């Protein structure tokens, strides 16, 4: 079990909470935890990004009082918590797209009726410890067996009509942050056929047909060609053969170049984006390249 801990010690406790959790988990489940600590929200995101390729972490254990400020109002605390968790959940996934569960240890003022519970639920955070649940044993229990969406909904009696997804989009449209995350994954592994094929297969199970169409339209051209050549699932959804379209356009451009100048040149003009050109693809789909 590999865990990224981002927790603060109780001011009145002389014990290191991470070591306490580690020892108790080993005592209860006869298993060893390997872990690393993060002391700031930004450090959590940086660590996840830096270690995604080797799937280093199985879980993230976070306490709400990380970077706490005694001068914050309750409303400000809620807004900051939601914002930080929103940013973390955007990045908390492994290289195959599988999400990394987050266990959140809330402040003692929280109750099950606190609006933050349903707000975090919409972000995919199902392991929230509130009030009397905030025990070392319960942390260990969730490490061993994290809650899924159904369990969390039943536990906190959350009704679908009461849930407000702040970035909820029409059913036929995919959330922009999710789309950017998907594009980033395929751009990173554009030369890895198996990863791209498995990644697309996973998308088919998670999104409806309209959303899949939006994803396909936004994938880099070289990735679409790779999937067209290697994925039966992609072929069942793709409405246009980008491979044939690319070949036709390229052939036409080459004929024009031969007829006009007598030279066989490859065009990189506005009409065609050459597969494998990372800079061109990045400009086409993302705007400016990401310095990260």
C-alpha positions in Angstrom: 0.0 0.0 0.0 1.5 3.3 -1.1 0.0 6.5 0.4 0.6 10.2 0.0 -0.1 11.8 3.4 -1.0 15.5 3.6 -2.0 15.8 7.3 -1.4 18.1 10.2 -0.7 16.9 13.7 -3.0 17.9 16.5 -1.5 20.8 18.4 -2.2 18.9 21.6 -0.7 15.6 20.5 2.9 14.6 21.0 2.6 11.7 18.5 3.1 11.9 14.8 -0.3 11.1 13.3 1.2 9.4 10.2 3.3 7.0 12.3 0.2 6.3 14.4 -1.8 5.5 11.4 1.0 3.3 9.9 1.4 1.3 13.1 -2.3 0.9 13.7 -2.9 -0.2 10.1 -0.1 -2.8 10.4 -1.6 -4.1 13.6 -5.1 -4.4 12.2 -4.4 -5.7 8.8 -0.9 -7.2 9.0 0.2 -5.1 6.1 2.9 -2.4 5.7 2.3 1.1 4.4 4.9 2.9 2.4 4.4 6.6 2.3 5.5 10.1 1.5 4.4 13.4 3.1 3.2 16.6 1.5 2.9 19.7 3.6 1.1 22.0 1.1 -1.8 21.6 -1.4 0.5 22.5 -4.3 3.0 19.9 -3.2 0.3 17.2 -3.5 -0.4 18.1 -7.1 3.3 18.3 -7.9 4.0 14.9 -6.4 1.1 13.3 -8.2 2.2 14.7 -11.6 5.8 13.7 -11.0 5.0 10.1 -10.1 2.1 9.3 -12.4 4.1 7.3 -14.8 5.1 4.7 -12.2 1.7 4.7 -10.4 3.3 5.4 -7.1 0.3 6.1 -5.0 -2.8 4.0 -4.2 -4.4 6.6 -1.9 -4.2 10.2 -0.7 -4.9 10.9 3.0 -5.6 14.6 3.6 -6.6 16.6 6.6 -8.8 19.7 6.2 -6.5 21.8 8.5 -3.6 21.5 6.1 -2.4 25.1 5.6 -5.0 26.3 8.1 -5.4 29.9 9.0 -7.1 31.0 12.2 -8.2 34.3 10.6 -10.4 32.6 8.0 -14.2 32.8 8.3 -16.2 29.5 7.9 -17.3 30.6 4.4 -13.8 31.3 3.4 -12.7 27.9 4.8 -15.4 26.2 2.8 -14.5 28.0 -0.4 -10.7 27.3 -0.1 -11.3 23.6 0.8 -13.5 23.1 -2.3 -11.1 24.9 -4.5 -8.1 22.9 -3.3 -9.9 19.6 -3.6 -11.2 20.5 -7.0 -7.6 21.1 -8.2 -6.4 17.9 -6.6 -9.1 15.7 -8.1 -8.2 17.1 -11.5 -4.8 15.5 -11.1 -5.5 12.5 -8.9 -5.3 9.7 -11.4 -2.9 7.0 -12.5 -1.3 6.7 -15.9 -4.2 4.5 -17.1 -6.7 7.1 -16.1 -7.8 5.2 -12.9 -8.7 7.7 -10.1 -6.7 7.8 -6.8 -9.2 7.7 -3.9 -8.9 10.6 -1.4 -9.6 10.2 2.3 -10.4 13.6 3.9 -10.3 14.1 7.6 -12.5 17.0 8.3 -12.3 19.6 11.0 -14.2 18.8 14.2 -16.9 21.5 13.5 -18.2 19.5 10.5 -21.4 17.4 10.7 -23.1 15.0 8.2 -25.5 17.8 7.2 -22.7 20.1 6.3 -23.2 21.3 2.7 -19.5 20.6 2.1 -20.2 16.8 2.2 -22.4 16.9 -0.9 -20.1 19.4 -2.6 -17.1 17.1 -2.2 -19.2 14.2 -3.3 -19.8 15.9 -6.7 -16.0 16.1 -7.0 -15.7 12.3 -6.5 -14.5 12.4 -2.9 -16.4 9.6 -1.2 -14.2 9.0 1.9 -14.9 11.9 4.2 -14.5 11.5 7.9 -16.7 13.7 10.1 -17.4 14.1 13.8 -17.1 10.9 15.7 -15.9 9.1 12.5 -12.6 10.9 12.9 -10.7 8.0 14.4 -7.4 6.3 13.5 -9.3 3.0 13.2 -11.7 4.5 10.6 -8.8 6.0 8.7 -7.2 2.5 8.6 -10.5 1.0 7.6 -10.9 3.3 4.6 -7.3 2.7 3.6 -8.0 -1.0 3.5 -11.4 -0.6 1.7 -12.2 2.9 0.4 -15.9 3.7 -0.1 -17.4 3.8 -3.6 -19.9 6.3 -4.9 -22.9 4.2 -3.9 -21.8 3.6 -0.3 -21.1 7.3 0.2 -24.5 8.3 -1.2 -26.2 5.9 1.2 -24.1 6.8 4.2 -24.8 10.5 4.0 -28.3 10.1 2.6 -27.6 12.2 -0.5 -30.5 12.6 -2.9 -29.7 13.2 -6.6 -32.0 16.2 -6.8 -30.1 17.9 -3.9 -26.7 17.5 -5.5 -25.4 20.6 -7.3 -22.5 19.9 -9.6 -20.9 23.3 -9.9 -19.5 22.5 -13.3 -22.3 20.3 -14.5 -22.7 20.4 -18.3 -25.5 19.3 -20.6 -25.6 15.5 -20.9 -24.2 15.6 -24.4 -21.1 17.6 -23.4 -18.1 16.6 -21.4 -16.7 18.7 -18.6 -13.9 20.9 -19.9 -11.5 19.9 -17.1 -12.1 16.2 -17.8 -11.6 16.8 -21.5 -8.3 18.5 -20.9 -7.2 15.7 -18.7 -8.1 13.1 -21.3 -6.3 15.0 -24.1 -3.2 15.4 -21.9 -3.2 11.7 -21.3 -3.3 10.8 -25.0 -0.8 13.5 -25.9 1.6 12.1 -23.4 1.3 8.6 -24.7 0.8 9.3 -28.3 3.6 6.9 -29.3 2.3 4.1 -27.0 -0.2 2.0 -28.9 -1.2 -0.2 -26.0 -1.8 2.7 -23.6 -3.9 4.6 -26.2 -6.0 1.6 -27.1 -6.6 0.7 -23.4 -7.3 4.3 -22.6 -9.9 4.6 -25.2 -11.5 1.4 -24.2 -11.8 2.8 -20.6 -13.4 6.0 -21.9 -16.1 3.9 -23.8 -17.1 2.4 -20.5 -17.3 5.8 -18.7 -18.9 8.2 -21.2 -21.9 8.2 -23.4 -21.8 8.3 -27.2 -22.2 12.0 -27.5 -19.3 12.6 -25.1 -17.1 10.1 -26.9 -17.7 12.0 -30.1 -16.6 15.2 -28.4 -13.5 13.5 -27.1 -12.6 12.1 -30.5 -13.0 15.5 -32.2 -10.5 17.0 -29.7 -7.8 14.2 -29.8 -4.6 15.1 -31.6 -4.5 13.9 -35.2 -1.7 11.4 -34.7 -3.6 9.8 -31.8 -6.7 9.5 -33.9 -4.8 7.8 -36.7 -3.1 5.4 -34.2 -6.5 4.5 -32.8 -8.0 4.1 -36.2 -5.3 1.6 -37.1 -5.4 -0.4 -33.8 -8.7 0.0 -32.0 -11.9 -1.7 -33.1 -13.8 0.2 -30.5 -12.5 3.5 -31.9 -13.7 2.4 -35.4 -17.2 1.7 -34.1 -17.5 5.3 -32.8 -15.4 7.3 -35.3 -17.6 8.9 -38.0 -14.8 10.0 -40.3 -11.6 8.2 -41.4 -9.0 10.8 -40.5 -6.3 8.5 -41.8 -7.9 8.5 -45.3 -8.6 12.2 -45.1 -5.0 13.0 -44.2 -3.7 10.9 -47.0 -6.0 12.5 -49.5 -5.0 16.0 -48.4 -1.3 15.2 -48.3 -1.4 13.6 -51.8 -3.2 16.7 -53.2 -0.7 19.1 -51.6 2.2 17.0 -52.9 0.7 17.0 -56.4 0.4 20.8 -56.3 4.0 21.2 -55.1 5.3 18.9 -57.9 3.2 20.7 -60.5 4.1 24.2 -59.3 7.7 24.1 -58.4 9.0 20.7 -59.5 10.0 19.8 -56.0 8.5 17.2 -53.8 8.0 19.1 -50.5 5.9 18.2 -47.5 3.5 20.9 -46.6 2.9 21.9 -43.0 0.5 24.7 -44.0 -2.9 25.4 -42.4 -4.7 22.6 -44.2 -2.7 19.7 -42.6 -1.2 18.9 -39.3 1.5 16.3 -39.7 1.2 13.4 -37.3 4.0 13.3 -34.8 4.6 17.0 -34.8 4.1 17.6 -31.1 4.4 21.4 -31.3 1.8 21.6 -34.1 -0.6 19.4 -32.3 -0.2 21.3 -29.1 -0.9 24.6 -30.8 -3.9 23.1 -32.6 -5.6 21.7 -29.5 -4.2 23.6 -26.5 -3.0 27.0 -27.6 0.3 27.8 -26.0 2.5 24.8 -25.0 2.4 24.0 -21.3 5.6 24.8 -19.7 5.0 22.2 -17.0 
